[in-house]
Amino acid sequence: EGDVLMINAFGMFEKAVTLSNDPEIEVNLIPNTTLLDEVALYGKSKQKVVTTLTPYGEKNVDAIGYSSNELTKEDISPGDITFDDVIRKIPGVMISGVGNSKRYSFLINVTSSTGIYTDTNPIIVIDDMIYFQKDGLEHLPPIDIKSIQSVRAIKSVVGTNRYGGAGAYGAIEIRTQATALVKNVGSKKREDSALVKGNDYLDEGIPLLDNAIGIPDYIKVLNKATSYEQAKSIYENQKASVPMTISYILGVSEYFKKWNRDFAYIVLTNIAAVASENAKALKTLAFKLEEAQNFDASKLVYERIAELRPTDSQSYRDLANIYEETGDYDKAMDLYKQMLSNSIAGVEFTGLQQPIIDELKHLLAFHRSKVEFTDLPPNLLTGKFKQDLRLVFEWNDPNTEFEIQFVNPQKKFYKWSHTILNNRERMLDEIKNGYTTEAYIIDDAEAGEWIINIEALNEKPSINPNYLKYTVYKNYGLENETKIVKVIQLEDIKQKVTLDSFRYQ
C-alpha cells in the first residue's frame, strides 16, 4: 500500500497508479495519438512534376551537394573487364556472395545502425535511378564499363542528406556516358533525377538546448543558498515536501556539483535506493554516471540492469561497452562474439548489429594485444579503423518519441523519426527485443558546419521521465579520439532545439 505502479504501454500515455488495499486494480490508459477518420483530398494539377519512388513514397526530385570516394573514367584500365573490377578499386568497398546473393557493401562507415528497411546494403544509383540490393544485383541494367564516367561511394549520413531514407546505408553512384550526352544537348533539359527535393533547411530561430530549458522551482529555492551548509539544510527540508522523482534527484545532484561533488554523487545514488528494481530509472542513473566518467559505478548499474532484463539485447551491448571502459577487455570481447553470432539463448541482436560491429572494431583498434580475436570473421580484422564523427543516441525507454534532424553545410537536412506514426515497426521491434540505440556516422563529408536538432514528442510529465544520452566521438578508433557525453531529459524540451553543432574539416 502506498507504492506507485508506472503503467507503460505502446501507443498510450504512461500512467501512475498508487496502490491501496483494494483487491482489484483497473487502469484506463489514454492513447497518445489522435486517430483520424478516412478523408479524401481533391485538387487540380498545375504542371507536370517529376518524381521518384523513395522509402517515404513519391518525392519531387532535385540535386544537392555531397562528398564521396570517387573513380573517374581515367581510373578504369584496359585490364578491367567487369564492373566488379572497377568497384574493387574504391577503398572500403567489399564484394560478397555470388549469383543472386552477391552484394556490394562498405567495410566501415555505415550510416545507420538500423532503419525501416531490412536491406542494410548501400543503394545502387545508375544515372539517377535508384536500385535496392535486396532485389538482387542481377536486376541491374547492363553496365558497359567503357561508358562509365564516374563511380562514387557515398558513405555515412551524407547519403541520407542526398537520397533521404533510401540512402540510410550509403549509396554507390554510377554515371555513364549516356548521362553526359544528355547534359550536352543545348536546349534539352534533363528531368529524371533521383535526388530528394523539399529538404531545404530554413533557420527558424531554433534555440540552443541550454537556452530552452527552464529552471524548476526547487532549484530556484536552492539557488538562494549562499553556502554549502545552507544548501544542504534547504535540501533536507525539501525532501519532506517534494516528491522524490528521478528528475528531482538528478536536478539536485547537478546543483550540488558547484558546492561538493562527493555530496552530489551521494544524492545521485538515491536513484539506486528508491528504484533498485526499475530498469528504466537505473538506465538513467547509468547515463549520468557515464557523463561524469564514473565508469566503475556505471558498470555496477549496467550489471544490475542485465539481471533485471536478461532477454534485452541492449543489456549485453551496454555491458560490453562499459567493460571496455573499465579495462575488462576479455569480458567485452566474449560478449561481442556472442552477440555477433546471436548465440545467447532467448536474445535477438539483429537490431544492434552495426553498433556491435563498430564497437568490436574499436576494441580491436585499441586493445588487440589483450584479447583473443583469431576466431573472428576476416572482414572484422582490418588493421585500420576510423570514423571521423560517430554520433550515438541512446534512450531509457523504447516507447520514447522524438525526432532528430541532421543539417549539412549546404543547409540540406535529413530527419530520423522515432515515433509511432513514422516508425511503428522499428519501435515495436525495440519493445520486443529490448534495444534503444541508434548510431550515425559522418565521414568523408563536405566541410563546414553541421547542426543536430532534436524535438521531443512525449509531453506528459512523469515521475520516471524519458532521458536521452547523446555521445559524440571524434576520430573514432584513432589515438587522438575524443568523446563527449550529454544526458538530457526529453520532457524538458517543449520545442525543437539545437542539440549540437560542429564544424567538419
N, C-alpha and C positions, 0 to 999 in steps of 0.2 A: 504494500500500500504506500502510495506516495511516489513510487518510481515512475519514470516517464518513458513511454514507448514512442520511438520515432518510426512511423509507418511510411514506407517509401515504395512506390510502385511506378513502373514505366508509364509515362504519359499522364501522371497525376501529380497534384501538388503534395508535397510532404506534409504530414500531419503529426502533431504531438498529442499523445493521449496519456493523461495522468491516471494511474491505476487507483481503484478503490476496492472495496470489499465485495462489489457485485460479482457474481459467479460468471456472468457473460459480458463480453465487450463487443459492441457493434461500432465499427469505424466506417464512416461515409467519406469517401475521397472525392475530390473535385478535379475534373480534367484541367490540365494546364494549357490546353489549346482550344481554339474556337473552331468548331466544325461548321462548314457552310453547306447549304443545300446546293444541288447542281444548278448552275446558271449557264445561260447562253449569251455570247457576246457577238455583236454584229458590227461590221464596218466596211467601208469602201476601200478598195485597193487604189493607192495613188500612183504607184510606179513599181516597176519590177525590182525586186530586192534579191540580190544574190545571197544564198545561204548555204550552209554546210551542216551536216549532221554531227553533233557533238554529244558528249555524255549528258548534257543538260538540254537536249532537244536541238531543234534547228536554230542556228545562230547566224546573224549577219557576219560578213567576213571583212577583214582588213589586215593590214600589216603593222607589226610592232618590232622594236629592236631587241636584240639579244646577242649573247656571246657564246662561242662553242669551239670545240675542236673541229678543224676543217681540213679536207683534202680538196685540191683542185685538179683539173684535167692534166696539169703538168706533173702531178704526183703519180699518175697512172702510167705504168711502164708497159712496154710491149709484152713482157712476160706475164702480165696479169690476164688470166683467161676468163675467170668468173668474177661475179660481184663479191663473192667471199674473199677472193684475193685482194680486193680493194678495201673492203671493210676492216680486214685484219690490220691494216696499216694505221688505223686510228687508235691512239693509246687508250687502254681501258675497255675496249670493246671485245666481247667474247662471243664465240660461236659454239653452241652446244646442240647435241642431238643430230639426227639425220631424218630425211624424209619429212613426213607431216609433223614430227616432233622437233624439227630444227628451229632454233630461236637465236636472235641477236640480243645480247644483254650487256649491261655495264658492270665492270668488275667492282667499281665503287661509285659513290656519289649518286645513289638512287634518291630521287626527290622525296618520296613519301613512304613511310613505313607501311601504311595501309590506305585503303580508299574504298570507293564504292564499286570497284571492279575487282574481279578475281585475277585478271591478267596483270601481272606486275612487271611485264616487259615494256621497254620503250615502244612508242608507236613508230610506224614507218610512214614517212611523208614523201610521196613522189610527185613532184611538180604541183605541190599544194593539195594533193589528195591524200587523206588520212587512211591508213590501213592498220588494223589491230592484229597483233601477232597471235592472239587467242584463236583467230580464224585460220591460222596456219600460213606459213610463208609461201606455200605453193599457189595461193590465190593472188599473189602479187603479179602485176603485169610484167612481161619480159623486160629485162633491163640490158640494153646493149651498152657495155662499159665504154665503148668508143664514143657514145653520145653523152656521157656523163660530164657535166660542167663542174659540179662540186658535190661533196658529201660532207655533211655536218653532223656531229654528235652533240646534241643539246642535253646537258645533264642538269640535275638539281632543280630548284624551284623556278629557274629561268624557263623551263619547259612549260610550266603551268601558266606563267605570265603570257607566253606566246600562244599556247593552244588550249588554255583553260584546263578543266579537269581531265581532258583526254591525254594531256601530256604530264600527268601526275608522276609518271615514272620515266620521264625524259622522252626524247624523240631522236630518230635518225632521219635526217632530212636530205633528200636526193634531188638535185636539179639536173635536168638533161638539156640537150641541145634544142629540143622542142620548145622549152621554156624561153631560151634565148631568142629563138626565131620569132616567137610571138611578140616579145618585148621590142623587137627591132622593126616591127611593122608600124609605119608612121602614124596612120590615123586610127588603127585598130587598138582599142583599149581592152586589156585583159580583164575578164570579170571573175573567173573562177579562182578563188583563193580559199585556203583552209584556215585562215587566221581569225581569231576571235575579235569581234568588234563590240563596243559598248563597255569596255573595261578601262576607260579613261578615269584617272583618279582626280577628283576635284577637291581641293583643300577646303573643307567646310569649317575651318577653325576648330578642328578636333583638339581637345585639351590633352595635356600630358596626364598620365595616370595619377601622379602625386598631387596634381592640382585639382583633380576631380573628386577626390575622396574627402568627405567631411570628417570632423573631429567628434567622436562620441562624447556624450555628456559626462561620463565617468572619467574620461581623460581630461576634460576641461577642469573638473574638480581637482584632479591630481596635479594639474599644471599650476595650481595656486601654491603648491608647496615650495618653500624656499630652502629646504634641506632634505637630506636623505631620511633622517629620522621622522621628520614631519610627513614626508610622503608615505612612509611605512605606516604611520598612525592613521592617515586617511584611508589607506588600502585596507587595514584591519577593520575599520568602521564600515567601509563599503561592502565588504564580504557579507555582512549581516543583512544587507538590503538588496544588493544587486545579484541577480541570478548568475550562478557560476556556469556561464555558457562558454563554449570553445572560443568564440570571438572575444569575450571579456578577458579570458585568461591570456590570450595572445596579445591583446591590446595593452594590458597591464605589464606583461613581460617586456614588450617592446619599450614601453615608457621607462621602466626601471633600468634599462641599459645605460642611461645617462648618469645614473647615480651609482649603481653597483651591479656589475654583470653577473656576479655569483648569485645575488638575490634574484635577478631577472631569470636566471636559469631555474632556480627553485620554484618560482612562480609558474614557469612554463611546464615543469614536470607535474603540475597539478592535473594536467590532461591525463597522464597515465594513472593518476589516483582515482579520478572520477569516471574514467572511461576505459578501464582496462580490458573490457570485453567488446569495445566498439572499434571495429577496424577502420571505419571512416575517420573517426576522431584521432586514432593513433597514426593514420597516414598523414594527417595534418601536422601532428607533432613531429613525425619523421622529416617532413618537408622543412619545418622550421629549424630542426637540428642540423640538417644538411646546409641550409642557408647560413647558419652560424659556424659551419665547418666542424661541428662536433660529431665526427663520423663514428666514433666508438659508441656513443649513446644512441645514435640513429640506427646502428646495426642491431642493438638490442630490441629496438622498437620494431624494425622490419622482421626480426626473427619471431617476435610475438604475433605480428600480423600473419605470418606464414602459418603459425599454429592455429589461428582463428580462421584463416581462409586457405586451407591446404589444396583446394581444387582451382584456385585462381592463378592463371598463368602469370599475372603481374607480380604475385608474391615471390616467385622464383627469379624473375628478371631483376626485381629490386634487390634481392639478396645477392645475386651475382655482382651487380653494380656496386653495392656497398662493400662487398668483400674485397674488390679491387682497391677501393679507397682505404681500407683498414689493413691492407697487406696480406690478406688471406687468399693468396693467388691460386693455390691448389683448389680451394673450395669454389672459387669463382669459375675456374676452368671446368671443373667437374659439372657444375650446374649448366654452363654454356653448352657443353657436349650433350647433356641430357635434353636440354631444350631444343637444340638443333635437330636431334634425332627424334624428337617428340616421344621420348621413352619414359616419361613419368606417368604412371597409371592414373587415368581419370582426368588428365590435364591436357588441354589443347593449346599449342603455342603458335598456330598459324598467324594470328593477328599481330604477333610481336616479332615475326621472323626477321624483318630487316633491321630493327633496332638491335636485336640479339646478334646478328652478323656483324654489324658495325662495332658493337661494344666488345665482341670477341676479338676482332682485328685490333682494336685499341689495346686490349690486354696483351696481345702478342707484340704490338709495336713497342711497348714499354717494358714488358716482363717476360719476353720469350725464353730467356735462360732459366726462369724459375718455375716453369710449368711443363707438363708433358703434352706435346702437340702433334706427335708423329702420326696419330691416328685420325687427324682431321682431314677433310677433303682438300685436294691440292689447290683449289681456287681460293681457299681461305689463308693460304700460307705465303701470300705475297710479302716480300720484304719491305716494300714501301707502301705506306697507307697514310693518307692525309685527307682532310676535308677542310676547306677554307673556313667555312662557318657552319656549325651544326646547331640547330635550334630544336630543343626538346621540350614538349609540352606534356605535363602530367597533371591529372586531376584526381581528387579523392573519392569521386562517386561517378559511376558510368551514366547516371541519369542527368548529370550536369549539362546544361545547354549554353553554348557560346559560339561565337564566330570569330575567326582570325583572318585578318586581311593583310596580305603581303603587297607592298608597293615598291616597284623597282625604280631605278633612277630616271627612266623615261616616263614616269608617272602612269604606268600601267599597273593594274592590280589583279591579284588572284585571291579569291576568298574560299576558305575551308569552313564549312558549317558543321558543327557538332550539335545538330538539332533534330528533334523528332520529325519535323516537317521535311527537311532536306537530306537527312542521313539516318533514316529509321533503321535500315538493315544493319548498318555499322553499330549503332547504339544497342540494338538487340543482341548482336554478336558479342559486344563488350560485356553485357549483363550475363550472357550465357557462359562465356569463357573467362570472365574476370580479368579484363585488362583495361587500362586507362592511360595510354601513351600514344603520342603522335610525334614523329621526328621529321624535320625538314633540313635539307642541305642547300646552301647557297655556295656554289663553286663554279669557277670559270665564268663568272657573271660579268655584266657590264659594270664599269667603275662608276661610283657616285653614291648618293645617299639612298639607303633602303629604309623603309618605315614598316613597323609591325603594329597594327591596330588590333584592338580586341573589343568585343561587345558581349556583355553578359546578359543572358536571357532568362535566368531563374530569378524572378523578382521577389518571391515570397521569402521573408526572413525566417531564420531557423536557429535553434539553439546549437545545432551542429552544422555550420554553413559549408558551402562548397568552396574549396580552395584550389588554386592552380599553381603549380610550380613551373617556372619558366627558366630553363637553363641554356646559356649561350656559351658554346665552345668556339674559340678562335684558334685556327691552326690545329684542329683536332687530329691527334696522332703524331704530332711533331714535338720536338724538345721544347719549343717556345709556346706550347699550348697554354691558353688561359681559359678560365672557367668562372662564370658569374651566375649566381642563382638568385631569383626573385620569387617570393611567395606572396600571392595576393588573394584576398577574399573577394570572390566574384560578386557576391551580393552588394558589396560596397560600390560597384560600378553601375551607375544609373544611366550611362550613355556610352556611345563609342568613344574610346580613349586611345591614345598612343602608348602602347606598352614599351616600345623601344624604337630607337633609330640609330643607325650607324653608317659609316662611310666604308664602302668596299673599294679597295685599291686595285 
